Amino acid sequence: MEIRKERGLVVVELGEAHRAISTLPTPPQIARIAFKQVDKDFSDTYEAEAARVRETLGEDTAVFLTAAKLPESFGVRAEGSVSAAATVAMSPTSCVGGTINVAVVADAPLSKWGMVDLLRTAVEAKCLAAVDRLARCNGMRSPGTVTDAVLVAVPVGQGELIHHAGPATELGQRAARLVYELVIALDAYDLFERALGATRREFSQAFAALLKEAPLPVKEGEELEELDKFLKDPNVWALILAASELDAMGARGLIPGLSAEEFKSDSPRLVADELLGVALADYLGGFKAVLTTYWVERVKKRGAFRELAPFADDIMSALLASVYLSLYKKAYGDERQ
């Protein structure tokens, strides 16, 4: 396998003819796999763009399209007789933006059933990685994006002796591990943004709204520096991730006794979100941070910044309050509290 990289294009030369099966229209036999970058506002058909790529590289080319930067978003891993190549672009909070492309090349005599089984295994590994990276669609867990594509290729002429390549087989286990690790490694989006559904810029804007209510002598960006200090603590991340998973379950109506509609309306019956926020504030700044969190909530209710999903919303309030309190202490010490 030889890999050629240039701006906007990565070509994986397989060295010999391979049988291929894919979720995209692909020649039954291929000699190479091309990952082609397109504009973010790409509006042509896949077939038309793939045809243009094949005019240059050859008709025996499998083509993936992505709006992610190439070759930066490309990665490849190999273990034994299995190799995996991928490009990954998952937008922070939507399943509409981005694309995950995965190609698995196995040096094994797979039958058509074995190839389908390996394709299924690669898709499942891709989905698991996307879920573990907190991919979301309308607030719910997402197995990827709406334009994901997966391909499996095996050399021609080895026969079709193996009919099973699922995760219970050594071949399937290797492929699943490689695909999972690639998607995790190539996902470049900020986990903070994906977990809470809010950007760091929005965090700064919310913090600015607090400063209008109660000014502090802080430098521009100092609130994000303080936030990053908190985010070095795995216990803080544990509570953030717990909130994200609870929001995803609530959006699906999977919290027993609470319908999806009731959850989305932030029902007064739901108090666990506030308890989680209070726990984070108490951990970061003690009782004073808890009291500051209640103040942040009052500022929010006056429309100072947008509400998030129920659990994320209270976690965000706790983080804002803890950052504010920390910067207050830096400016004035404890004597004015």
NORURRA-V859647 format. One record per backbone hydrogen bond with DSSP energy under -1.0 kcal/mol. NH is the residue of the N-H (numbers start at 1). CO is the residue of the C=O. If there is no record, write none. Layout:
# NORURRA-V859647
nh={NH:NH}
co={CO:CO}
This chain:
# NORURRA-V859647
nh={2:4:6:8:9:10:11:12:13:14:18:19:20:21:23:30:31:32:33:34:35:36:37:38:42:49:50:51:52:53:54:55:57:58:62:64:66:73:74:75:77:79:82:83:84:85:86:87:88:89:91:99:101:102:103:104:105:106:107:108:110:111:115:116:117:118:119:120:121:122:123:124:125:126:127:128:129:130:131:132:133:134:135:137:140:142:146:148:149:151:152:153:154:156:162:169:173:174:175:176:177:178:179:180:181:182:183:184:185:186:187:194:195:196:197:203:204:205:206:207:208:209:210:211:212:213:214:218:222:225:226:227:228:229:230:231:232:233:237:238:239:240:241:242:243:244:245:246:247:248:249:250:251:253:254:258:263:264:265:266:267:270:275:276:277:278:279:280:281:282:283:284:285:286:290:291:292:293:294:295:296:297:298:299:300:301:303:304:313:314:315:316:317:318:319:320:321:322:323:324:325:326:327:328:329:330:331:332:333:337}
co={13:11:9:70:6:35:4:33:2:31:30:154:28:152:150:18:60:60:12:62:10:64:8:66:39:45:46:47:48:49:50:51:53:54:32:34:36:69:71:86:84:82:79:105:77:103:75:101:73:99:97:89:87:149:85:151:83:153:81:106:108:162:111:112:113:114:115:116:117:118:119:120:121:122:123:124:125:126:127:128:129:131:130:140:137:135:95:145:100:102:21:104:19:17:109:166:169:170:171:172:173:174:175:176:177:178:179:180:181:182:183:190:191:192:193:199:200:201:202:203:204:205:206:207:208:209:210:216:219:221:222:223:224:225:226:227:229:230:233:234:235:236:237:238:239:240:241:242:243:244:245:246:247:250:249:255:259:260:261:263:262:267:271:272:273:274:275:276:277:278:279:280:281:282:286:287:288:289:290:291:292:293:294:295:296:297:300:299:309:310:311:312:313:314:315:316:317:318:319:320:321:322:323:324:325:326:327:328:329:334}
